[in-house]
Every structure is written in structure tokens, then in C-alpha cells.
Amino acid sequence: MARFDSDALGELEEQVIRTNKVQKTHKGGRTLSWNVLVAVGDRAGHVGVGLGKARGIPDAIRKAMEDAKKRIIEVPLVGTTIPHETEMRFGAAMVRMKPASPGTGVVAGGAVRPILELAGVRDVLAKSLGSPNPINTAWATIECLKSLQVAEEVCRVRGKELGELVPWLAKKRLDEAPAAASGADAASTSGEIEEVEGGEEDEA
């Protein structure tokens, strides 16, 4: 999936996922610096992750945010969840995601959760496997989101209906159908009653 131009977006939220103190030894002593991992997103289908390094935490965060904005991607969603299952690796870390029905929430932890929330995913089942390194886990999460395809395109390729791809969506439509039908019947009955009453008045 191609990266998205962050300039086309409105205000972005940011969240620091990890800060790490790094010391480098020289002949003259040690140099202290900070590594920061930051995620940015608009909670509406756009998210990015970036790294920043500086001697002070504020500068490291600023650099990480700038890096994250350059890496923003567009994430296809189906309602509040992802369109299909996906599993991707980055280094020794692996992340697996599955669509979830409304009300499930973001079932994920570590670096995965804030990235999904900033992307606008509100219902998903996600699990991180392998290395617990938050940086590798974050990149594996981004790879998962980049691998997602538009639901209609996946249905066309697989020869399936949207309800088969996202089961809860089919159930929701089935639940809504009787209500819509009863509403239509009620409107029809009301119209017939009005016609009968109108006819009686004409005879009078």
C-alpha cells in the first residue's frame, strides 16, 4: 500500500510508544542519547510510526513525529474493524490480526494497541508473537495494516460476498431485515386504513 500524504490530513494525534536511553562510550567518556518510538494518526484510517534519536527526549520525540508523518499509510476499514485476517513478520516479531464484531474493542497489547487505535480500528482481535521488542512489533503491525486490501476487492478475488468475509456484518444485515420489513408492513397497513376511512367519508 502506498504511503499517504500527511499534508492532506487535518490534526493528527501522537502517542509515544517507547523511550530508550542509549549510551555510547568514547575515549573522552560517555555520550547519552534517547531513542523514541512514536505513532501518529487521525483515528480515521490513517496512521504512521517513526523513530527519533537525540540527546534530549523532547527533540527525540519531535524527530520521531516528523519521521512518523513521512510514513503515514491509509488503512482500509469495514465499519469499525479490518476487512480480513492478516499476519505479518518483521525481524523476529510477528503480529496476527482478525476482524471483530462491534463492541469487541481493541483486543491487543504492547505496541500493537496504540497503533490500531490511532488508525481508527475500534474492534479487532490482535496478537503479537515471537520477539517482544516493541520496535519490531510496531513495524510488524504496520506491515499488517499495509497488507490489508479493500473489502470489495478481496470479495471479488475470492468470489465471496461481503457477509462471508466479515460474518458479523451478514448477521447484522439479517437482524435489520425483519425490522425493515415490519416497518414497511406497518406503513402499508397505515396507508390502507387511511384509504378505507377516506372512502367512507366520500360515501357519506
N, C-alpha and C positions, 0 to 999 in steps of 0.2 A: 504494500500500500504506500502511495506517495505521501511525503510529508506535507503538512498543511501550513499555509502562510499565517503566522500568528498575528500579523498586522491587520488581517481581515476580521479578527475576533475582537470582542469587547474586553471588559475587565476580566483578568484571569486570577484564579485563586492559586496560592502556592502552599506547599507543605514540605517541611524538612523531614526527610525520611531517616537520615543518618548523618552523624558528625563523627569524625575520626581524627584524633591527634597524631601527627606524624613527626618524628624526629630524625633529622639527618646529621650524621657525625662528620665534622670536618677537622682539619688539623688545628684550627683555632677554637674548636668547641662544637656545640650542637646548635642546629637551626630548627626551631619549632614552627610547624605549619599545620593547617587544618584542611581536611578533605570533607566536603559536604555533598550529600546526595539530595536533590530537590525534585519534587514533582509539581507541575503546573497544569491547570485545566480549567475549563469553563462549566463543568458539570452538564454539558450538553453535547457530548460526543467528540470532544477534543481534549487531548492530553499529551504531555511530553515529560521526559525525565532528563536531567542533566547533572553533571559533576562540576564542582568548582574547588579550586585549591588556592589558598592564600595564607598569609601569616596571621591574619585575624579572621574570626568567624563571620562578622558582617560582610567583609569583602569576599570571603569564600561563598557565602550564600548568594550574594549578588552575581558572582560569576556563574554559579550553578543555575540560577534562574535564567540568565542570558543564554546559557547552553541549552536549557530545557525548552525555551521558547523557539530555538532554532530546530528542535527535534519534534515539534508538535505533529501529531498524526490525527487523522479523522477516523473515528470508531463507529462502524455501523451498528445500530441498535434495533431491537424489536420491542417496542414499548419501553420497559424498564430493564430488560435483560439483553443478553447477547444472542445472535441468531442461531448459533450452533456450537457444538463441542469443539474444543481445540486443546492442543498440548504442544508445548514448545520447550526447547532447551537453550540454555546459554551457559557455556562452560560446564560446570558440574551441577548446576541448578536446573530444575525442571518445574514447570508450572502447568497445571491442568485446570481447565475451566469447563463448566456445564451451565446451560440456561436454567433458570429457576422461575417458578410462578410468582406473581405479585404477592408481596407480603413476606417473602422469604428473607429479604435483606441481603447484605453482602457477607456471605459466609467465607471469610478469608482472614488471614493474619499476616503479620510481618510487613514487608514492603509491598505486598500484593494489594492489601486493602485500600490504602490511601490512593494508589494509582487508579484503581477501579472506581472509587468514589469520585475522584476528580474528573474521570472520563464520563460520568453521568450514569454509570451502571448502578442500579439500586437493588437488583435481585440477581444473584449469581452464586453458584457453588464453585469455589476455587480451592486448590490445594497446592502447596509448594513441596517438592520432593528433592532429595539429593542434598547438595550443599546449602547450608543455612546463610551463606554470605548474602547480605541484603543487596549489594550492588548487582551480583549475578542474578539474584531473584528478581530484582526490578527490571533488568534487561530482558529476562525470560518472560516477564509479564507483558512488557511492551511488544515482544515478538508474538505473543499470543494474540494481542489486540490487532497487530498488523496483519495477522493471518486470517482475521475474520473477513467474511465476504457478505455482501448484501443478501438478505434472506431470499428475495425473489430470484436472484441469480443462482443461489445454491439449490433452490427448488427446481429451477429449470434444468440444471445439470444433472441432478439426481432423479428427476422425474417424479417429484413428490409435491404434495400440497403443503401450504404453509403450516396447516394444523398438524401435519405429520412431522414436520421439522421441529416445531415448538408445540408439544402436546397440550400444555395448559391453555394455549390460545384457541385450539379447537374446542376444548371443554367450555371455555368462556363463551364462544360463539353459540354452542349448543344451549347453554344456560340462558343466553339472551334471546334465543329464537322463540321459546314459548311465551316469554313476556311480551315480545314484539307482536306475536300472533294474537295474544289475548287483548292487547291494546287495539289492534286492528279490528278484531271482532266486536269489541265494545263500541268503537267508533261507528261500525257498520250498523249495529243494533240501535244505537242512538239515532242514526240517520233514518232508519226505518220507522222508529217511533214518531219522529218529527213529521215524516211523510203521512203517517196514519192520522195524526192529530190535525195536520193541515187539511187532509181530505174531509174529515168530519166537519170542520168549520165551513168548508165550501158547501157541503150538503145542507148545513143549517142555513 
